[in-house]
Amino acid sequence: MNKHDSYHANTSEKAKGLAVPSSTMVAYLAVWGTSSPGYPARVCSRLLSLNGVLTADIEQGIAVAFYNAERVTADELVMVVSMAGNGAHQLNRAEVIDQMSVAQALRLVSMRES
């Protein structure tokens, strides 16, 4: 299992216990530009501030967000992550590297477990 697959498995496990709308998506964002110790908390906080983001996490430069696609877009996720730095002197960048429905993510995990 590669690094990206392990994120699918870990985040999909979190979804198993959630009651989520059918429009819920999982977005995986690559994040660059800062190594500040407070940056991961700021990224999660900014993501969770968006109406429609259900949960968010960041680990090793990959942010993961479960979001209601009827309320927020992947472009909005990228925008708030890019603005999560500590000021103009920090260059932050985020890019969606994958996104899928929660149902699809759960199917991937089930296939790998069998």
N, C-alpha and C positions, 0 to 999 in steps of 0.2 A: 504494500500500500504506500503510495507516494504521499508527500506532504499535503497536496491539494485534496486527495482522497480522504486523508485523516480529518481534514476540516469538515468535509461533507459528513463523515460519520459522527464527529463530535457535535456539530450543530444540529444534525438531524435527530440525534438522541434527545437533545433539549426539546425539540418540537413534539416528540411523542407524547409528552404529558400536557401539552397546551391545547386548548380549544381555540383553533384559529379559523378565520374565514377562508373560504375557498380561493379568494383572491390573494392570499398570503404568499409572498415570494421570499426566497433567500438570496441575498446578494453577497458576493465575495469581492472585496475591494483591496487592491494592492495600495499600500500607503507608503509614501516616501517623504523625506524632507526634514525630519527632526528626530532626535534621540533623547529629547527632554524626558525626565522621569514622569512628569505629569501629563505627557501627551496622550498616552492610552486612555486615561480617565477622561480627558477633554474630548477625545474622539467619541467615546461611548456616550458621554453627556450630550454632546451636540447631536449625535444621531437620535438619541432618545427624546430630544426636544422637538423633533419633527412629529407632527400629528400623523400617525399611521405606522410609526416604527414600534414594533412590539418588544423586541429585545436586540441588544447589540453587544458585541465583544470584539476585542482586538488582541492578537497574539502574533509575535514575530513578523510584524509588518503586514498582516492580513486582517482587515476588519470584516466582520460578518454581521449582517443585519437581517432580521426577519421583519418584513414590512408588508402592509396592506397596499397593494398596487393600485387600489381605487383612491387612495388618499395621498400617496407620495410616489415619486418616480426615482429610478436609479440615478438620474442626473442630479436630483436634489440631494441624494445621499453623498454623491461625489462632491458637490458644492460645499456641504457643511463640513465634511472631513477635510477638504482643502483649506477651509477657513479656521480650523481648530488650532492653529499655531499660536505662538505667544507674541506675535507682532509682525510688522512689515519686514523685519530683518530675517525672518525664517521663511524659506521657500518650501511650501508643503504641496504635495501632489497626491491625488488619488485617482484610481482608474478601476472600473468594474472589470474583473477578470472572469467572472462567471455569475450567472443568476439562473434560478429555476424555481418552479413552484415547490412548496413544502412537500406536496404529495410525490413529486418526482424525486426529491432528495431522499424521502423515506424509502421509496422503491429502490434507489441505488444502494442504500444501506442494507436493505433486506436481501438484495441480490448478492452483496459481498459477504453477508453472514451465512448464506446457504452453501 
